[in-house]
Structure formats: C-alpha cells, structure tokens
Amino acid sequence: MSTLVNIELFKLRKRKISFILLAVLIGMFCLVFFSHYYLVESSETTYEVLAAPLQFPDAFNLIFSTAQGVGTLILVILASFVVGEEYSQGTVRQMVARIRTRPQYLGAKTLSLLIMALIITVISLLVGVIIASFTTAKLGELSLDFITLSLFGDIGRMFGGTALTLTVNALLAMLFVILAKSAWAGIGAYIGYGLVEGVFTTMSASMEGGWLKSISSYMITPNTYAFVHLEEGGLSLWFPQLYPGVLHATMVLLCWCAFFVGASFYLFQRRDITA
Amino acid sequence: MTVLKTEHLTKRFKKIVAVSDLNLQIEEGEVFGFLGPNGSGKSTTIGMVLGLIAPTHGRIELFGRDIKDDLSSVWPRVGVAMENPPFYPYLSGWDNLKIFSQILGDNAGARMEEVLDTVKLSSRARDKFGTYSQGMKQRLALAYALLSDPRFLILDEPTNGLDPVGMREMRELILRLKEEGKTIFLSSHLLSEVEQVCDHIGIVKEGRLVTQGRVDDLTSEIGLEKLFLKAIEEG
C-alpha cells in the first residue's frame, strides 16, 4: 500500500496542475487578507471590528476559514483529476490490471487525498501566519503576548476541523467522479450538490423548528463551520452559536467520510472497467 | 502446460452478449492469434482475463489457477500491452515504467533500460509520453509488458496505428519473443500480421468462437484471408 501511495504522491508532484493550484491557494490568501486590509485602511468608524480578523489571535479565524473555502475548492479539483483522469487516460485499466486488488488501488487514492488535505491545511496555516504577521504589524504591534495554552487548543481544533472539512469534500468529489467515470462530470456533480445543500440549509435555517430544521445539522456544510472560531477573547466575525458543537460536527463529518469511502469502494469494486 | 484456459466464458452487458460460451486453451510456447472484426468481443475477453470485467458466466485459468483465486504467484509471469496504450501523458516514458516497475517489484526496475533498448525507445525515454507518436506509445506498451520478464504476453492490437516500418519492427520483435519461448496471446484484426507470427488462431464473431486450430492446418487449403471471411460469413 505504501508503494501505491508513494506513486500517487509522485504523480501529483509531476503534474503542473498541483503547482498551479498551490499558487491559487497562496494568491487567494493574499487577496483575502489584503482586500480586507484595504477595507480597514479606507474605513475609520468601525476600525477595531474590521481590523480584528487581520490581527492575532483573531487572524486564525480568517486563516482557517479561508483555508476551508479555498482549500476545499482546490482539493475537490485535485481529487477529481487524480481519480477522473485515470478514466479519461485509460490508466485505471493499466493500474488495476497490474495491482489486481481494487481496494488497494482506491485505498491508495483515498490515503493520498488525506495526505493532500493535511498538506493544504499546513500550507494554508504557514501562508496565513506569514500574511497575518504582516497585517498585525501594520495595524498595531506584533508581539507574542496573544500566545496562550488555550490558543494552541483552538488552533489544534481549527487545524483538525479544516483538514476534516477538506477530506470530506474531497471524498464526496471522489465518489461523484467514480460514479460518473469522469473528472469534469464529478466536479459538476459536486457543484450541483453544493448548490442544493446550500439552498436546503438556508431554507431549513429560517424555519422555526421541526424535523426539516434538524436535518441541516446533519449535513456537511453547517458542520464544517463548527471548527473555525476562537473559544475565548478577541473580536470575531463568526457566530458559532448558530452552528453545531465540535463533537457533533466531528462525528457527523466522520460518518459522511465513512459513507463516501464505503460507497466509492463498493461502486469501484462492483463495476466493470471498460475502455 | 496450459497457460490460459477459458471455459464457457460469457459476458453480457444488459441485453448485449459481448462474449458467448468462449472456450480457449493456450499451451506454453504457443503464439495464439485471436482474430475477429471490430466489436467481436476480443477486448472484452482480454478485459475478463485481466480482471477488469467480471464474467457473467464461466471461468478463466492462468497457469492452472482460477483467476478468482490469489494470483500473486502467477500474475508477475504475465505481461500485458493494452490497446491504445494507457500511460500518464505528463510523465516521461521512463517515469511511467518506473511507476509500474515499483508495483511489479522484484527486479523489474533493473530491467527498465534493457526493455527500453529492446523496443528501441532508450533515446526518447526521458520525453513525456504525451509527446510520443503512436508507434512510440505502442513500443512503450511492449516495454512495459516485458518489464517483469514474463512467460506469457497478452498483446491487444499491438500494431494499431503503426506505419509499415513500425509494423515490421513490431512483428520482428514478436517473432524474437517467440524464439525466446514466450507464450503470446495476440489480439488483432490484421490477418497478415497474425499469419506471419502465430502458430495457432481462434476466430471470434459476435463473441462466439467460430474457428480454432493450428494456422498450418486451417490454412492448408485456403489462405487465412479466405478462411477468416468464410468463418465470419458462415459463423
């Protein structure tokens, strides 16, 4: 299995799209932070409220929420190409014919997606911290006073939640790609699902109560918001009280992960691989 | 020793019967030509042998073992060159072989230079697969098939898209492999190619085997082209 995972990572390193998407990730971080910074600079009345997300420790909210948004987009595209292009290039036949055991082949793909989710989260954190150091210094004073023990706990939760968010979305994309046997069809289906879920979540959030409202707390997106906020102190743009608790969100997202992996493996095992 | 044996092999795709009650037997050292018009079920049969397509009915044996069993001991003895060689276009020929040599293990990696020399692709091995001509792609597919020094080679339309020079080179290569004692299963619709390299043939039509036997015996009275057309028309 480790050989197959290494092969997957080797292929990723050799693809141009990996580096293009990495550049997009860094570019989007710069865009989010510096557009926000421009907004703060051009406004004086709400200076503190607007400036807080650009300064430590609140900046971690913005770092991880940006990582979730942009990272998800990037990992979904990567996951779709990693799995889907094997169909369009026909290499899935070559690989499966040689490996013979399909779970091993798909297991390596799944593990490489998990590794990619971690890598994207780490890169996002590094890029975010570098940019936030700059914005913190520009808007006030850069010191290490904000570092507390509870902050490490918050960062750990946000980091884990972001990696989990990226993973669950990548696995959903993988399932769609396997279903459609095409990268683009998989991306299209993923976008379609996102729209439907968004509409449903908005509708159910506006309801007074009832089972429809409770369903939204078991969907993917509302649970991904549970991780990205500081527990204490600082100003925050986020409203965690609207979202499920961290434990609930973790359990729900892990269940979705298990379902997507199970469905992908079942489909891949059952279906013929034709030219 | 029987290298490949199929018994009542059948594959249905919904209402379409792609392969019907196919019984093949290939002995060690044979070069078996698997002939048939386009859409006759040749690639589906190979797909079933490779484990890519699940048979609806029947069984397949490789080196005396059912392919549903653990094939880890016999599978490295099988080399496959697929139709429309499927490799990663953004990787070089060398990197593509490297990936598959890692899966094959043993000394496959050490054989990379040797097999690239054999198929005369060493000078372009570092170029991306996506830049290769069809002939070079076919040669890389054959290099991949030879990586594990297999005893049994499955070649699916290996001369597809080759120019006359490329076809001759491929034919000479197959004959050389035959002289080395390798068993070869050659799927093709090019009669001249099959006639020149194969000692046994099977002709399929609409998934059914309509003729099977030694080339010399089957073509003693009429040429292969006539035999093929007769089998297709009457079958």
Interface residues (C-beta under 8 A of the other chain):
Chain A: T3 L4 N6 I7 F10 K11 K14 R15 K16 Q89 G90 T91 V92 R93 Q94 M95 V96 A97 R98 I99 R100 D272 I273 T274 A275
Chain B: S43 T44 G47 L50 G51 L52 I53 A54 L71 S72 W75 V80 M82 E83 N84 P86 F87 Y88 P89 Y90 L91 D95 I99 F100 Q102 I103 L104 G105 Y144
